Amino acid sequence: MSTLVLQTYNLSKQYGPIAAVDAVNLRVPQGIVSGFLGPNGAGKTTTIGMLLGLLHPTAGRIELFGEPVTPQQTRVLRRVGALVGTPGMVPHMSGRANLRLLTYLYPDVDDRRVEEVLDLVDLTHAANRPFRSYSTGMKQRLGLGAALLHRPDLLVLDEPTNGLDPAGMREMRELLRALAAAGITVFLSSHLLHEVEQVCDQITVLSRGKVMAQGTVAELLGDRQVVRVWLPAPQAAVPVLQALPGVRTVQPNGNYVDVGGISSEAVIKHLVTNDMVPSEVTCGRGDLEDIFFELTADKAA
Amino acid sequence: MFQNVLAAEQVKLLRRPLLWITLGVLGGLILFLIIGIFTFGGAGELTEFLWPYSLVTLLSIAAQPLFGGVVVVVLAGFVIAQGYTWRTLHLWLSHGVSRPVWLNATFSALLLPLLLVVVTPLLLGGIATAFFTYQLEGTLAWNQVNPGYLLLSVLLTAYALLPYATLTGLLAVVGRSPAAAMGGGIAFLFVENILAEILSFAGDIGARIMQFLPWMLGNGLLQFNQAAVDLQVAAAEDAPQLLNPGPAMLGIAAYTLLFAGLTLWLFRRQDLTG
């Protein structure tokens, strides 16, 4: 099993009677892109605030690289790069000057690295302009640059594609994949399903502060697989298929029967064992959107 | 880490147009005052502004709550509260800078502008009063200035302003906005002024209590500044009773530590959202 970079244990945050985050247990292995998915108000930013020592958990604990993190104990955050909301920069200073300011915290990061990062986030041309003159997308890119400046081992990003145009979003996805390939773990919060599905190896779905599902994209979509079999006598096959352990749904549809919650191999084997040979088998998958709405439908505010 | 954060905070501070604008306004007001005094002032006022005693007077003006105090409140309010509004505070903390280190470095970075608030009127006013004194008397008594004591007086005058800087820091952490910090700080300066007026009419007990207001502690401490020049000017008859510089220094330290301690206590418990 690979090393866990980020772990939370029953992490909770209560605001009066409202549980913004409710006993969240996260486990993020090294070198993957982990998606943190949920509707607005689900508790994603609050969770990230606690991960970065900005908010005090009401209960539970956090470990990054095996070291505890609390607002009073943040040493390990030097191995983390973060982009949460609007990047915190000095408005009247240029993008370059803002990044150089951060180098005071990291004696091993020099001006050459600042230029590398400006190039990486495609801001070299605007590096001398004051931060306040940047567009939202440029601000977001500079924030990402600040997060990457010290070559962190873990990148925590809260809605990083906010304000980016489609090309910028695609570049961001490619960059995140490249970072993960280089061994950097990425923890990415988003409410954009498409973005998460495309870039993440693992997904945690959060709704009203609770973890509704956690796993790889394949695992989450796995139980939603629908196997469609064509049989000469579909009505006769229904009870047979219903008897198959693990089957969630059996739905006749003309000459077809849709079987949910089980692999195509298991369906074929079971039918053949019962002397029913399907002449055609196709597999359909629900998409992440279906799962997301199913998990959060009655929970979302 | 403290030195690194302090160095970065100094850079941020020195690149703020606000710092140079407020110092410019401060210098402009001092020059305006001096020109007014030398043009329209009576003999009594003029005595206090003749070089070299003008150096003591200028230090005294710099330490006045409604002069240097206001500038310190404005600068401290902006510097600390804008950490919240610009979210630079969030950025630095999320890079593993501990809360006490950030707060101590930010307060320490304020020491430089605090000194500039004292040095600017002293330098500009010193030059202006030297010019006018030379015009009037045809000579300048350089030998009456004690450079060592003058330097110490500058430091003590800046020290006298510390309670206002830390109080504004406290208000900035509580209010998380420059407006709240500055509004609260300036309100305190006015309330302190009014309270001093009221206490001055309250007999002996009032006078004793008044000695312990930050403003009066500052005035008590600044009695030391007389040593910067070998020339004494008699205190006005209605001058308030002041503590000696030693106890006044301790009183200022007590206020500073109280406000700074409360700020740290609150800041460590604060949730930083938004």
Interface residues (C-beta under 8 A of the other chain):
Chain A: T46 G49 L52 G53 L54 L55 H56 P71 Q72 T74 R75 V76 L77 R78 V80 A82 V84 G85 T86 P87 G88 M89 V90 P91 H92 M93 A97 L101 L102 Y104 L105 P107 A146 H150
Chain B: M1 N4 V5 A7 A8 V11 K12 R15 R16 P17 W86 R87 T88 L89 H90 L91 W92 L93 S94 H95 G96 V97 S98 R99 R268 R269 D271 L272 T273 G274
